[in-house]
Amino acid sequence: MTTRGFTLAAHVPAAGVDVIDFLAAIEGHRGLHPFLESAEVVDRGVGSDGPWQEYRVVERPSLGPFRYRVRFPATVVRTSPTALRSEVRLTGCHLASTTTATDEPGGCRVEEHTVVTSPQLLVGYVARQARRAHARTLAGLADQPWVRR
């Protein structure tokens, strides 16, 4: 198995707690996340790190001009009012992300660090797809209706 990591950041004109509220609810990302077809909460609870939700996710990424459907479980843990941790478990692949929102003048700075673990032949592709999807999601946060203008 091989790992690749990336870090993304964006300024969002909203309070950090509101941004993390939105990011923690994957089912609301449809139309913002470029591959997301659906996300359904299948379990929830509170653990030692904070409240968590387990999702059943369906995405349609692409490989060149071809799109294909993948189904996988994902877990989101709210580790503080302005931070979360998420895990995606695909067959043979694992994505772990940590997202923080730090309040600053005019909104907050959102920073996400993701580590992709995958077989060597797939790690580049999976990391590029994840980076593309997460970058587009972060870039679109400022355009959401709940964000102050």
TIMISE-267637 format. One record per residue: x, y, z of N, C-alpha, C, O, CB in turn. Coordinates in pm, whole numbers, plus 50000, padded with zeros to 5 digits. Glycine has a CB too. Example, Ala and Ser with C-alpha at 12.3 -4.5 7.8 and 13.67 -1.06 7.14 Angstrom:
TIMISE-267637
ATOM     nc1     nc2     nc3    cac1    cac2    cac3     cc1     cc2     cc3     oc1     oc2     oc3    cbc1    cbc2    cbc3
ATOM   51319   49431   50780   51230   49550   50780   51320   49670   50780   51424   49668   50846   51131   49553   50905
ATOM   51285   49775   50708   51367   49894   50714   51290   50003   50787   51341   50114   50804   51408   49940   50572
end
This chain:
TIMISE-267637
ATOM     nc1     nc2     nc3    cac1    cac2    cac3     cc1     cc2     cc3     oc1     oc2     oc3    cbc1    cbc2    cbc3
ATOM   50085   49882   50000   50000   50000   50000   50089   50124   50000   50197   50125   50059   49904   50000   50122
ATOM   50041   50228   49933   50114   50353   49920   50025   50466   49969   49902   50458   49957   50159   50377   49773
ATOM   50084   50571   50023   50004   50685   50069   50044   50811   49994   50159   50829   49953   50021   50705   50220
ATOM   49946   50897   49976   49966   51031   49921   49879   51124   50003   49768   51088   50043   49930   51039   49767
ATOM   49928   51244   50027   49850   51341   50101   49841   51473   50029   49924   51503   49943   49909   51362   50239
ATOM   49741   51550   50063   49728   51685   50010   49655   51771   50111   49578   51722   50194   49654   51684   49873
ATOM   49680   51901   50102   49614   51998   50189   49549   52103   50102   49610   52153   50007   49715   52062   50289
ATOM   49425   52137   50134   49350   52240   50063   49304   52344   50163   49284   52313   50281   49229   52179   49987
ATOM   49286   52467   50118   49239   52573   50206   49151   52669   50128   49166   52685   50007   49357   52648   50270
ATOM   49060   52734   50199   48971   52833   50137   48925   52931   50244   48914   52895   50362   48849   52765   50068
ATOM   48899   53053   50203   48836   53152   50293   48687   53149   50263   48646   53156   50147   48896   53298   50273
ATOM   48605   53138   50367   48460   53135   50351   48402   53247   50436   48436   53258   50554   48401   52996   50392
ATOM   48316   53332   50380   48258   53441   50457   48145   53395   50549   48030   53436   50535   48206   53548   50362
ATOM   48180   53309   50643   48084   53254   50739   48160   53215   50865   48283   53202   50863   48007   53131   50680
ATOM   48088   53195   50972   48149   53150   51097   48198   53006   51080   48134   52925   51014   48049   53160   51215
ATOM   48311   52976   51142   48369   52843   51132   48274   52733   51175   48269   52628   51112   48493   52836   51214
ATOM   48198   52756   51282   48105   52655   51331   47998   52625   51226   47957   52510   51212   48040   52701   51463
ATOM   47953   52726   51151   47852   52705   51048   47909   52626   50930   47841   52542   50872   47796   52838   51000
ATOM   48032   52654   50894   48097   52581   50785   48114   52435   50822   48086   52347   50741   48234   52644   50750
ATOM   48159   52408   50943   48177   52269   50986   48043   52199   50998   48032   52081   50968   48253   52263   51121
ATOM   47938   52271   51043   47803   52213   51045   47767   52161   50905   47720   52049   50889   47698   52317   51093
ATOM   47790   52245   50805   47757   52207   50668   47843   52091   50619   47791   51995   50563   47773   52327   50575
ATOM   47973   52100   50640   48063   51995   50591   48038   51861   50659   48061   51756   50599   48207   52037   50612
ATOM   47991   51863   50783   47967   51739   50857   47843   51665   50806   47826   51546   50834   47951   51768   51005
ATOM   47757   51734   50734   47633   51674   50682   47650   51644   50533   47607   51723   50449   47512   51769   50706
ATOM   47711   51532   50501   47745   51498   50363   47622   51499   50272   47634   51534   50154   47811   51361   50358
ATOM   47507   51462   50324   47388   51455   50239   47353   51591   50177   47280   51595   50077   47270   51405   50321
ATOM   47402   51700   50232   47376   51833   50176   47475   51877   50071   47465   51989   50021   47374   51931   50286
ATOM   47572   51794   50036   47677   51832   49941   47641   51802   49796   47719   51833   49705   47805   51762   49976
ATOM   47525   51744   49772   47486   51710   49635   47476   51838   49553   47414   51936   49594   47350   51633   49632
ATOM   47538   51836   49436   47542   51953   49350   47667   52037   49373   47709   52112   49285   47420   52037   49372
ATOM   47726   52024   49490   47850   52095   49522   47970   52002   49501   48067   52039   49435   47847   52148   49669
ATOM   47962   51883   49556   48064   51781   49535   48042   51723   49396   47932   51673   49368   48057   51668   49646
ATOM   48141   51727   49307   48117   51692   49167   48080   51547   49140   48025   51518   49034   48238   51724   49090
ATOM   48107   51456   49231   48078   51315   49205   47960   51262   49287   47908   51154   49257   48200   51232   49236
ATOM   47916   51336   49388   47817   51284   49482   47681   51265   49417   47622   51358   49363   47805   51377   49601
ATOM   47634   51141   49425   47500   51109   49379   47403   51104   49497   47292   51157   49490   47500   50974   49304
ATOM   47448   51041   49607   47365   51036   49727   47450   51003   49849   47558   50945   49838   47252   50932   49711
ATOM   47398   51042   49964   47460   51008   50093   47346   50992   50193   47266   51083   50214   47564   51119   50140
ATOM   47342   50876   50253   47235   50844   50347   47295   50809   50483   47385   50726   50491   47148   50728   50294
ATOM   47245   50873   50588   47290   50841   50724   47233   50704   50760   47112   50682   50753   47245   50951   50827
ATOM   47322   50611   50798   47278   50477   50835   47298   50448   50984   47245   50350   51036   47352   50373   50752
ATOM   47375   50532   51051   47396   50515   51195   47454   50645   51250   47514   50724   51176   47492   50394   51226
ATOM   47435   50667   51377   47492   50785   51443   47508   50756   51591   47443   50667   51646   47404   50911   51420
ATOM   47595   50833   51653   47619   50814   51796   47716   50918   51848   47748   51016   51780   47671   50674   51824
ATOM   47763   50895   51969   47862   50983   52031   47972   50894   52085   47947   50802   52163   47799   51073   52145
ATOM   48096   50923   52043   48211   50847   52089   48304   50935   52169   48270   51049   52201   48285   50785   51971
ATOM   48419   50884   52202   48515   50959   52284   48567   51083   52212   48610   51178   52278   48632   50870   52322
ATOM   48565   51084   52078   48611   51201   52001   48500   51300   51971   48527   51411   51926   48674   51156   51872
ATOM   48374   51261   51994   48262   51348   51966   48151   51277   51892   48158   51156   51871   48308   51467   51887
ATOM   48048   51351   51851   47937   51290   51778   47982   51245   51638   48064   51310   51574   47820   51389   51767
ATOM   47926   51133   51594   47964   51078   51465   47840   51034   51388   47734   51007   51444   48059   50960   51482
ATOM   47858   51029   51255   47755   50977   51165   47822   50882   51066   47930   50911   51014   47680   51092   51091
ATOM   47757   50771   51042   47802   50675   50942   47710   50690   50822   47588   50693   50836   47802   50527   50998
ATOM   47770   50699   50704   47695   50721   50580   47712   50604   50485   47813   50534   50489   47739   50850   50513
ATOM   47613   50584   50400   47624   50501   50281   47625   50601   50165   47528   50673   50143   47504   50394   50269
ATOM   47736   50606   50091   47758   50707   49988   47761   50642   49850   47813   50531   49833   47889   50785   50015
ATOM   47705   50711   49753   47713   50669   49613   47772   50788   49536   47720   50899   49544   47571   50626   49555
ATOM   47880   50761   49463   47943   50863   49380   47959   50812   49238   47957   50691   49212   48080   50904   49439
ATOM   47975   50908   49144   48000   50875   49003   48122   50952   48955   48108   51054   48888   47875   50908   48915
ATOM   48242   50904   48989   48362   50969   48936   48384   50930   48790   48306   50855   48732   48486   50930   49019
ATOM   48490   50983   48733   48517   50954   48592   48658   50899   48575   48748   50924   48655   48498   51081   48507
ATOM   48673   50826   48469   48802   50776   48424   48808   50812   48277   48754   50741   48192   48820   50618   48449
ATOM   48874   50924   48247   48869   50978   48112   48727   51019   48081   48663   51086   48162   48921   50875   48007
ATOM   48675   50979   47965   48538   51016   47930   48431   50926   47994   48311   50951   47978   48522   51013   47780
ATOM   48473   50824   48065   48379   50727   48122   48350   50758   48268   48440   50788   48346   48434   50586   48109
ATOM   48222   50750   48303   48181   50765   48444   48138   50628   48495   48083   50547   48421   48064   50870   48459
ATOM   48165   50604   48620   48127   50478   48681   48075   50507   48822   48102   50613   48878   48248   50379   48685
ATOM   48002   50413   48877   47938   50432   49007   48014   50351   49113   48048   50234   49091   47788   50390   49002
ATOM   48039   50413   49228   48097   50344   49342   48009   50368   49464   47951   50475   49482   48244   50392   49368
ATOM   48001   50265   49547   47926   50273   49674   48024   50241   49785   48104   50148   49774   47802   50175   49676
ATOM   48018   50320   49893   48113   50298   50002   48060   50359   50131   47975   50448   50129   48250   50356   49967
ATOM   48110   50310   50244   48077   50371   50371   48171   50488   50401   48287   50489   50360   48083   50267   50485
ATOM   48118   50587   50472   48199   50700   50516   48155   50736   50658   48038   50725   50692   48184   50823   50419
ATOM   48251   50777   50737   48224   50818   50875   48271   50961   50893   48380   50997   50850   48293   50723   50977
ATOM   48187   51042   50958   48223   51180   50991   48212   51195   51142   48109   51164   51201   48132   51284   50916
ATOM   48321   51243   51205   48325   51265   51349   48345   51413   51373   48441   51471   51323   48438   51181   51418
ATOM   48256   51474   51449   48268   51616   51485   48357   51622   51608   48311   51598   51719   48126   51683   51511
ATOM   48485   51655   51589   48582   51651   51699   48580   51777   51785   48629   51775   51898   48721   51630   51644
ATOM   48523   51886   51734   48503   52010   51810   48403   52094   51731   48366   52057   51620   48640   52089   51832
ATOM   48358   52206   51786   48263   52289   51711   48319   52337   51576   48243   52364   51483   48224   52410   51794
ATOM   48452   52345   51564   48512   52395   51440   48608   52296   51375   48701   52337   51304   48584   52525   51467
ATOM   48588   52167   51399   48675   52066   51338   48599   51934   51321   48508   51902   51397   48802   52045   51424
ATOM   48640   51861   51219   48585   51728   51199   48690   51637   51137   48790   51682   51082   48459   51733   51108
ATOM   48663   51510   51150   48749   51408   51090   48657   51317   51008   48548   51283   51053   48831   51325   51200
ATOM   48701   51280   50889   48619   51190   50808   48704   51076   50752   48825   51090   50732   48552   51266   50693
ATOM   48637   50965   50729   48702   50846   50675   48615   50788   50566   48493   50775   50581   48728   50741   50786
ATOM   48678   50753   50454   48610   50687   50343   48682   50554   50323   48805   50549   50316   48611   50775   50211
ATOM   48604   50446   50313   48660   50314   50296   48608   50252   50167   48496   50200   50162   48627   50224   50417
ATOM   48691   50259   50064   48661   50193   49938   48734   50059   49937   48829   50041   50014   48702   50282   49815
ATOM   48693   49967   49853   48763   49839   49846   48910   49863   49812   48942   49913   49704   48697   49746   49740
ATOM   48999   49828   49903   49142   49842   49881   49196   49984   49899   49317   50005   49888   49175   49797   49745
ATOM   49110   50081   49927   49154   50220   49942   49095   50280   50069   48988   50241   50114   49111   50304   49818
ATOM   49167   50375   50125   49123   50443   50246   49158   50590   50234   49270   50625   50197   49187   50381   50374
ATOM   49063   50678   50264   49087   50821   50266   49054   50872   50405   48946   50845   50458   49002   50896   50157
ATOM   49147   50945   50465   49126   51003   50597   49150   51153   50586   49256   51197   50541   49220   50938   50704
ATOM   49052   51232   50629   49063   51377   50621   49039   51440   50757   48960   51391   50837   48963   51433   50519
ATOM   49110   51549   50780   49088   51633   50898   49060   51773   50847   49137   51828   50768   49212   51631   50995
ATOM   48950   51831   50892   48910   51964   50846   48893   52055   50966   48830   52018   51065   48779   51957   50763
ATOM   48950   52175   50957   48935   52276   51061   48888   52406   50999   48918   52436   50883   49068   52296   51139
ATOM   48814   52484   51077   48768   52616   51034   48811   52714   51143   48765   52706   51256   48612   52620   51010
ATOM   48897   52806   51107   48950   52904   51201   48890   53040   51170   48910   53094   51061   49106   52910   51196
ATOM   48816   53097   51265   48755   53227   51243   48862   53333   51224   48964   53334   51292   48663   53264   51359
ATOM   48836   53422   51129   48924   53534   51099   48835   53649   51051   48717   53627   51027   49033   53496   50992
ATOM   48888   53769   51036   48805   53881   50991   48733   53849   50859   48795   53804   50762   48891   54007   50974
ATOM   48604   53872   50858   48525   53849   50737   48486   53705   50713   48437   53674   50604   48601   53898   50620
ATOM   48505   53616   50808   48465   53477   50790   48558   53380   50859   48591   53398   50976   48459   53444   50644
ATOM   48599   53277   50786   48690   53178   50844   48778   53119   50736   48747   53126   50617   48610   53066   50915
ATOM   48888   53063   50780   48978   52989   50692   48951   52841   50716   48963   52791   50828   49130   53026   50718
ATOM   48915   52772   50610   48890   52628   50617   49012   52558   50559   49057   52589   50449   48759   52588   50539
ATOM   49064   52463   50636   49179   52387   50590   49149   52239   50605   49102   52194   50709   49308   52426   50668
ATOM   49178   52165   50499   49154   52022   50500   49282   51949   50460   49345   51982   50360   49037   51985   50406
ATOM   49318   51850   50539   49433   51766   50506   49380   51625   50485   49311   51570   50571   49543   51771   50619
ATOM   49414   51565   50370   49366   51432   50335   49484   51340   50307   49580   51380   50241   49271   51437   50214
ATOM   49474   51218   50357   49573   51114   50328   49500   51000   50258   49401   50947   50309   49646   51065   50459
ATOM   49551   50963   50142   49496   50854   50063   49590   50735   50075   49710   50748   50052   49476   50895   49913
ATOM   49537   50619   50112   49614   50496   50117   49550   50400   50017   49430   50372   50023   49617   50435   50263
ATOM   49633   50350   49926   49581   50269   49817   49694   50185   49759   49811   50213   49783   49517   50359   49709
ATOM   49661   50081   49681   49767   50011   49611   49843   50110   49521   49785   50205   49470   49708   49893   49527
ATOM   49969   50086   49503   50057   50177   49430   50003   50213   49292   50014   50328   49250   50195   50116   49416
ATOM   49945   50118   49221   49893   50145   49087   49773   50240   49085   49746   50304   48984   49855   50015   49021
ATOM   49702   50248   49197   49581   50331   49203   49599   50461   49279   49518   50552   49263   49471   50253   49265
ATOM   49702   50472   49361   49710   50584   49455   49710   50720   49385   49647   50813   49435   49834   50570   49540
ATOM   49778   50734   49274   49780   50861   49203   49642   50900   49153   49599   51014   49170   49876   50855   49087
ATOM   49573   50806   49092   49438   50830   49040   49342   50867   49154   49269   50966   49145   49387   50706   48964
ATOM   49342   50786   49261   49249   50810   49372   49278   50946   49437   49186   51020   49469   49260   50696   49477
ATOM   49406   50978   49457   49442   51106   49519   49400   51223   49428   49351   51324   49478   49595   51112   49547
ATOM   49419   51211   49298   49378   51319   49206   49227   51339   49207   49179   51452   49210   49425   51288   49062
ATOM   49153   51229   49206   49007   51239   49209   48959   51301   49339   48871   51387   49339   48943   51101   49189
ATOM   49018   51258   49451   48979   51314   49581   49013   51462   49588   48932   51543   49634   49049   51237   49696
ATOM   49132   51498   49544   49173   51639   49547   49078   51724   49461   49036   51832   49502   49319   51655   49497
ATOM   49047   51674   49343   48957   51748   49253   48820   51770   49318   48767   51881   49317   48940   51671   49119
ATOM   48764   51664   49375   48632   51673   49436   48633   51763   49559   48543   51846   49576   48581   51534   49474
ATOM   48733   51748   49644   48738   51828   49767   48768   51975   49737   48714   52063   49803   48844   51772   49862
ATOM   48853   52001   49638   48884   52139   49600   48759   52209   49547   48733   52324   49580   48997   52144   49494
ATOM   48682   52139   49466   48561   52199   49412   48457   52223   49522   48385   52323   49519   48502   52111   49303
ATOM   48449   52131   49617   48356   52148   49728   48395   52269   49812   48310   52353   49843   48353   52021   49817
ATOM   48523   52280   49848   48567   52396   49926   48547   52526   49850   48504   52626   49907   48715   52382   49965
ATOM   48578   52526   49721   48563   52647   49641   48418   52692   49633   48392   52812   49620   48619   52624   49501
ATOM   48325   52601   49640   48183   52635   49630   48117   52673   49759   48001   52714   49759   48110   52524   49572
ATOM   48186   52662   49871   48125   52693   50000   48075   52836   50008   47967   52861   50062   48224   52668   50111
ATOM   48152   52931   49955   48114   53072   49964   47984   53102   49890   47920   53204   49918   48225   53159   49910
ATOM   47944   53017   49797   47823   53040   49719   47699   52974   49778   47591   52982   49719   47843   52989   49579
ATOM   47712   52910   49893   47598   52842   49954   47500   52944   50014   47543   53049   50063   47645   52742   50062
ATOM   47371   52914   50011   47270   53010   50056   47281   53049   50204   47236   53157   50242   47133   52954   50030
ATOM   47339   52964   50288   47350   52994   50430   47470   53084   50462   47487   53126   50576   47362   52865   50508
ATOM   47553   53114   50363   47672   53199   50383   47631   53345   50371   47557   53382   50280   47785   53165   50278
ATOM   47679   53427   50464   47647   53570   50459   47719   53635   50340   47828   53592   50303   47687   53642   50592
ATOM   47660   53731   50285   47718   53799   50169   47767   53936   50209   47820   54010   50126   47617   53811   50055
end
